[in-house]
Amino acid sequence: MLRKRGSLIFCGTFLFVTWNAVLVLLLWGRPPAPGQPGEPGRERGAAADGPTDSDDVVGDVMRMADTFEKELELQRNILLQIKKQQSLREPKAPPPPPPGRPVVPILVIACNRVTVRRCLDKLLELRPSAELFPIIVSQDCGHAETAEAIRSYGAQVIHLKQPDLADVAVRPEHKKFQGYYKISRHYRWALNQVFKTLSHSSVVIVEDDLEVAPDFFEYFQALLPALRSDPSLWCVSAWNDNGRDGYVDPGRADLLYRTDFFPGLGWMLLRELWEELEPKWPAAFWDDWMRQPEQRRGRACIRPEVSRTLTFGRKGVSLGQFYDKYLRYIKLNDKFVPFTELDLSYLQEETYRERFEKEVYGAPLVTYEDVKQGQPKGSGPVRLQYSKKDSFKVLARNLGVMDDLKSGVPRTGYRGVVTFISRGRRIYLAPPPGWTKYDPTWS
């Protein structure tokens, strides 16, 4: 798009110069006015009471100068209009960031929800720096009202439009999944714009139906160095799948975890990961594809105890799946945690794993009945054990946490362990000691 803008400006400039060159040649080639040298009937030394040759020449020169000046002004105005029209169509380059501070763009994936305003209003309200956190809205669907809503923010956001609005060719039995195919196509196009066209090195992706917490920007800014330096990480997410009110400890909003489950719903990745994923990006269901072992490759994400995003979009291609039962009750953090001032070294892989396993398997083993009847003594964490897929599902369902697995990995799970609060007590839903790997058939 930047090349296109440059080409249009070049064409305008070329026409401007060419027109004036032709104009000058035409004026120079005009036949001489009566009385000028070379024209019969007027000789030098004509009667003094009539116009002299020099008077005619001066008049012609003045008229030529006036015409030339007017034409120059006209062409200048045309060129300014070209530049003005281009500035309306193309995003302006943001001011350079402060030296040494990384730029982390926020990519908002939009389609046909005019409620994107709620998402953008909160992002703009909380954004600490326009230079460090440019907001890029990538819109699919071609929905006019949504486009107008985005356009109303002017230079505060960069508005991109996915150009291919055609249906995706799918198998007949997948026609009902057309929306998932279009979403996957849009993600691929939008991420290519961020990393290849705009040349950013990282990005935070949010959907147009997400609201963010007061420390949303602080959270990602603090965790970018960890993502860059730790090859065992491949994303940072603002989302806790089991983060419903009553299932998290609001007093520990500073608590962060490693998870083997890709959470999405407000997440950061690096350009290097996109270069790895883009050549094999799936035609549909991109989020579940991300959860396959071939993509995850044993890597983890960082996720919070209390979510930094909240979804308010019940309607979508998933037709409200999980929304009424889980998503609408997710607790959005309402406190500002100064993550950039905290020591986050405990999240490093070896340090975290040793500490986590010590806490989990050091907790007393209890039964579901014990938890249900509030019998475990003390107030410390307790552990419930599962050994098979069915026992995990039964316990998860009875405890009120999400019971689905993707390629064998439970939501929020780390080394098979799901941690949450139940009846005011920390619960570790865990496999037996000695866990080594996930079973992909547990899905």
C-alpha positions in Angstrom: 0.0 0.0 0.0 2.9 2.3 0.7 4.3 1.6 -2.8 0.9 2.3 -4.3 0.8 5.7 -2.6 4.3 6.5 -3.8 3.4 5.6 -7.4 0.3 7.8 -7.4 2.3 10.8 -6.1 5.0 10.1 -8.7 2.4 10.0 -11.4 0.9 13.3 -10.2 4.3 15.0 -10.1 5.1 13.7 -13.6 1.9 15.0 -15.1 2.5 18.4 -13.4 6.1 18.7 -14.9 5.1 17.4 -18.3 2.1 19.8 -18.6 4.2 22.8 -17.8 7.0 21.7 -20.2 4.4 21.4 -23.0 2.9 24.8 -22.0 6.3 26.6 -22.2 7.1 25.0 -25.6 3.7 26.1 -27.0 4.2 29.6 -25.7 7.7 29.8 -27.2 6.4 28.6 -30.5 3.7 31.2 -30.9 3.9 33.3 -34.1 5.1 36.8 -33.4 2.6 39.6 -32.8 2.0 42.2 -35.5 4.9 44.6 -35.7 7.4 42.1 -34.4 10.5 41.4 -36.5 9.7 39.2 -39.6 6.1 40.2 -40.0 5.3 42.3 -43.2 3.4 45.6 -42.9 5.1 46.8 -39.7 8.7 48.2 -39.8 10.7 49.6 -37.1 10.3 53.4 -36.8 6.5 53.4 -37.2 4.5 56.4 -36.2 5.2 57.5 -32.7 1.6 57.9 -31.9 0.7 54.2 -32.3 1.8 51.2 -30.2 5.5 50.4 -30.6 7.0 47.0 -31.2 8.4 47.0 -27.7 5.0 47.7 -26.2 3.5 44.7 -28.0 6.3 42.5 -26.9 6.0 43.6 -23.3 2.3 43.0 -23.4 2.7 39.5 -24.8 5.3 38.7 -22.2 3.0 39.9 -19.4 0.1 38.0 -20.8 2.3 34.9 -21.1 3.5 35.3 -17.5 0.0 35.7 -16.2 -1.2 32.6 -18.1 1.9 30.6 -16.9 1.4 31.7 -13.3 -2.3 30.7 -13.4 -1.5 27.3 -14.9 1.2 26.7 -12.3 -1.3 27.5 -9.5 -3.8 25.2 -11.1 -1.4 22.3 -11.4 -0.1 22.9 -7.8 -3.7 22.7 -6.5 -4.2 19.4 -8.5 -1.1 17.9 -7.0 -2.1 19.0 -3.5 -5.5 17.3 -4.0 -3.8 14.1 -5.1 -1.7 14.1 -1.9 -4.7 15.0 0.2 -6.8 12.1 -1.2 -3.9 9.7 -0.6 -3.6 10.8 3.0 -7.2 10.0 3.5 -6.9 6.6 2.0 -3.6 5.5 3.5 -2.6 5.3 7.2 -0.1 7.9 8.3 3.2 6.6 9.6 3.2 6.9 13.4 5.9 9.0 15.1 9.1 7.2 15.9 9.1 5.4 19.3 11.3 6.5 22.1 14.8 5.1 21.7 15.2 1.6 23.2 11.5 1.0 23.7 9.9 -1.8 21.6 6.8 -1.1 19.5 4.0 -3.6 20.1 1.1 -3.1 17.7 -2.4 -4.2 18.7 -4.1 -6.0 15.9 -7.9 -5.9 16.2 -9.6 -8.5 14.0 -13.0 -7.1 12.9 -15.8 -8.1 10.6 -19.4 -7.0 10.9 -19.8 -5.9 14.5 -20.4 -2.1 15.0 -19.8 -2.9 18.7 -16.1 -2.8 17.7 -16.4 0.7 19.2 -16.5 -0.8 22.7 -13.3 -2.6 22.0 -11.5 0.4 20.5 -12.8 2.9 23.0 -11.3 0.9 25.9 -8.0 0.3 24.0 -7.7 4.0 23.3 -8.7 5.0 26.8 -6.0 2.8 28.4 -3.2 3.0 25.8 -0.2 4.6 27.5 1.5 5.5 24.3 0.4 5.8 20.6 4.0 5.5 19.5 4.6 2.2 21.4 1.2 0.7 20.9 -0.2 1.5 17.4 -3.7 0.1 16.9 -4.3 -1.7 13.6 -7.8 -2.7 12.8 -8.1 -5.3 10.1 -11.6 -5.6 8.8 -13.1 -8.5 6.8 -16.7 -9.0 5.5 -17.0 -5.6 3.8 -19.7 -4.5 6.3 -20.3 -0.8 5.6 -21.6 0.2 9.1 -18.6 -1.4 10.8 -16.3 0.3 8.3 -17.8 3.6 9.1 -17.5 3.0 12.8 -13.8 2.2 12.4 -13.2 5.1 10.0 -14.7 7.5 12.6 -11.6 7.1 14.8 -9.5 8.8 12.1 -5.7 8.8 12.7 -6.1 7.1 16.1 -6.2 3.7 14.3 -4.9 2.2 11.1 -7.8 0.7 9.2 -6.9 -2.2 6.9 -9.5 -4.0 4.7 -9.1 -7.6 3.7 -9.6 -7.5 0.0 -10.8 -11.1 -0.8 -14.5 -11.2 0.3 -15.4 -14.2 -1.9 -16.6 -17.5 -0.4 -13.9 -20.1 0.2 -14.2 -23.3 -1.9 -15.0 -26.1 0.6 -16.3 -29.6 0.6 -20.1 -29.8 0.6 -20.2 -31.2 4.1 -18.2 -28.1 5.3 -20.5 -25.4 3.8 -21.8 -24.8 7.3 -18.3 -24.0 8.4 -17.7 -21.3 5.8 -17.3 -18.7 8.5 -14.3 -20.6 10.0 -12.6 -20.7 6.6 -13.0 -17.0 6.2 -11.7 -16.3 9.6 -8.6 -18.3 9.0 -8.0 -16.6 5.7 -8.4 -13.2 7.4 -5.9 -14.0 10.1 -3.3 -15.0 7.6 -3.8 -11.9 5.5 -3.8 -9.6 8.6 -0.7 -11.1 10.1 1.1 -10.8 6.8 0.3 -7.1 6.8 1.6 -6.7 10.3 4.8 -8.6 9.9 5.6 -8.4 6.2 4.1 -5.1 5.0 4.5 -3.0 8.1 7.6 -4.8 9.3 6.7 -5.2 13.0 8.6 -7.7 15.1 5.7 -8.6 17.5 1.9 -8.2 17.8 -0.9 -8.6 20.2 -4.1 -9.9 18.6 -7.5 -9.1 20.0 -10.9 -9.8 18.4 -13.5 -7.0 18.0 -15.6 -8.4 20.8 -13.0 -8.1 23.6 -12.7 -5.6 26.4 -9.4 -5.2 28.0 -8.3 -4.7 31.7 -6.6 -1.6 33.1 -3.1 -3.2 33.0 -3.5 -4.9 29.6 -0.7 -2.9 28.0 1.5 -3.2 31.1 1.0 -7.0 31.1 2.2 -7.5 27.5 5.0 -4.9 27.7 6.4 -6.7 30.8 6.2 -10.2 29.2 7.7 -9.4 25.8 11.3 -9.8 27.0 10.4 -13.3 28.4 8.8 -14.3 25.1 11.9 -13.2 23.2 14.4 -14.8 25.4 12.8 -18.1 26.3 12.6 -20.6 23.4 10.2 -22.8 25.4 7.5 -20.1 25.1 5.6 -19.4 22.0 2.9 -17.0 23.1 1.6 -14.8 25.9 -2.1 -14.8 26.5 -4.4 -12.4 28.5 -7.0 -15.2 29.0 -7.8 -17.8 31.6 -10.2 -20.3 30.3 -11.3 -21.2 33.8 -11.2 -17.6 35.0 -14.8 -17.3 36.1 -15.7 -15.3 39.2 -15.3 -17.6 42.2 -12.7 -19.8 40.3 -9.8 -17.3 40.6 -8.1 -15.5 43.5 -8.8 -11.8 42.9 -6.2 -11.0 45.6 -3.5 -12.6 43.4 -4.0 -10.6 40.2 -0.2 -10.6 39.9 0.0 -14.4 39.6 1.1 -15.8 36.3 1.3 -19.3 35.0 2.8 -21.4 32.2 0.3 -23.4 30.3 0.5 -26.1 27.6 -2.9 -25.1 26.3 -3.1 -22.3 23.7 -5.6 -19.9 25.2 -6.0 -17.2 22.5 -8.4 -14.3 23.2 -5.9 -11.6 23.4 -2.4 -13.0 22.7 1.0 -12.0 21.7 3.4 -13.7 19.2 6.7 -12.8 17.5 7.5 -12.5 13.9 9.7 -15.6 14.1 6.8 -17.7 15.1 4.7 -16.4 12.2 7.5 -17.2 9.8 7.3 -20.7 11.1 3.5 -21.1 11.0 2.5 -19.1 7.9 3.7 -21.6 5.3 1.4 -24.3 6.7 -1.4 -22.1 8.0 -4.7 -24.0 8.0 -7.7 -23.3 5.8 -10.0 -23.3 8.8 -10.2 -23.8 12.6 -6.9 -22.1 13.1 -7.1 -22.1 16.9 -7.6 -25.8 17.3 -4.8 -26.3 14.7 -2.5 -24.3 17.0 -3.3 -26.7 19.8 -2.0 -29.7 17.8 1.4 -31.1 18.9 2.9 -30.6 15.5 2.5 -26.8 16.0 3.0 -26.5 19.7 6.1 -28.6 19.7 6.3 -28.8 23.5 6.2 -25.1 23.9 4.1 -23.2 26.5 2.2 -19.9 26.8 2.0 -17.5 29.7 -1.5 -16.9 31.1 -2.8 -14.9 34.1 -4.7 -16.0 37.2 -7.2 -13.2 36.5 -8.0 -12.6 32.8 -7.0 -9.3 31.2 -9.6 -9.7 28.5 -13.4 -10.2 28.6 -15.5 -11.3 25.6 -18.9 -9.5 25.1 -19.7 -11.1 21.8 -22.2 -13.9 22.2 -23.0 -14.1 18.5 -20.4 -15.3 16.1 -19.5 -18.3 13.9 -19.5 -20.5 17.0 -23.1 -19.6 17.7 -22.5 -18.8 21.3 -20.8 -22.1 22.1 -19.5 -21.9 25.8 -20.6 -18.3 26.1 -23.7 -18.7 28.2 -22.2 -21.4 30.4 -18.6 -20.1 30.8 -17.5 -17.0 28.9 -20.0 -14.5 30.1 -18.9 -15.1 33.7 -15.2 -14.6 33.2 -13.8 -12.1 35.7 -12.0 -9.2 34.1 -9.1 -7.9 36.3 -10.0 -4.4 37.7 -6.7 -3.6 39.4 -3.5 -2.2 37.8 -0.6 -4.5 38.5 2.9 -2.9 37.7 4.2 -6.0 36.0 7.2 -4.1 34.5 8.4 -3.5 38.1 8.0 -7.2 39.2 10.6 -10.0 39.1 9.1 -12.4 36.6 12.1 -14.8 36.5 10.1 -17.5 38.2 8.4 -18.1 34.8 11.6 -19.5 33.3 11.0 -23.1 32.3 13.2 -25.1 34.7 12.6 -22.8 37.7 8.9 -22.8 37.1 8.5 -26.5 36.5 10.4 -27.5 39.7 8.5 -25.0 41.8 5.1 -25.9 40.3 5.5 -29.7 40.7 6.7 -29.3 44.3 3.6 -27.3 45.1 1.2 -29.6 43.3 2.5 -32.9 44.5 3.2 -31.6 47.9 -0.5 -30.8 48.4 -2.6 -33.4 50.3 -4.5 -35.9 48.0 -8.2 -35.7 48.6 -11.4 -37.0 47.0 -14.2 -35.0 45.3 -16.5 -35.9 48.2 -14.0 -34.3 50.6 -14.0 -31.1 48.5 -17.7 -31.1 48.1 -18.3 -31.5 51.9 -15.6 -29.0 52.8 -13.7 -31.7 54.8 -10.1 -31.0 54.0 -8.5 -29.4 57.0 -6.6 -26.1 56.9 -6.8 -23.6 54.1 -4.0 -24.7 51.9 -4.2 -26.2 48.4 -5.4 -29.7 47.9 -4.9 -32.2 45.0 -7.5 -34.3 43.2 -6.1 -37.1 41.0 -7.3 -38.4 37.6 -5.8 -41.2 35.6 -8.0 -41.5 32.5 -9.8 -39.2 30.2 -13.2 -40.2 31.6 -12.1 -39.6 35.2 -10.8 -36.1 34.3 -14.0 -35.2 32.6 -16.2 -36.3 35.5 -14.1 -34.4 38.0 -13.9 -31.3 35.9 -17.6 -31.3 35.2 -18.5 -31.8 38.9 -16.1 -29.1 39.9 -17.4 -26.6 37.4 -14.3 -26.2 35.2 -14.1 -26.8 31.5 -13.8 -30.5 30.7 -12.8 -30.5 27.0 -9.4 -31.5 25.9 -7.5 -30.6 22.6 -4.9 -33.1 21.5 -5.0 -34.5 25.1 -4.3 -31.1 26.7 -6.9 -29.7 29.2 -7.7 -26.0 29.1 -5.2 -24.1 31.3 -3.3 -27.3 31.8 0.4 -27.4 32.5 2.0 -30.9 32.6 -1.5 -32.2 32.9 -2.4 -30.1 35.9 -5.4 -27.7 36.0 -5.4 -25.2 38.8 -8.3 -23.1 40.0 -10.2 -22.0 43.1 -13.2 -24.0 44.5 -15.1 -22.9 47.6 -12.3 -20.6 48.5 -9.6 -23.2 48.2 -6.9 -23.8 45.7 -7.5 -27.1 43.8 -4.9 -29.0 41.7 -6.7 -31.4 39.3 -3.7 -33.5 38.4 -2.5 -36.7 36.9 -0.5 -39.2 39.1 3.1 -38.2 39.9 5.6 -39.0 37.2 3.6 -37.4 34.3 5.6 -37.5 31.1 3.4 -36.6 28.1 -0.1 -35.9 26.8 -2.1 -38.6 25.1 -3.5 -37.0 21.8 -6.3 -39.5 21.7 -7.8 -37.7 24.7 -10.0 -35.3 22.7 
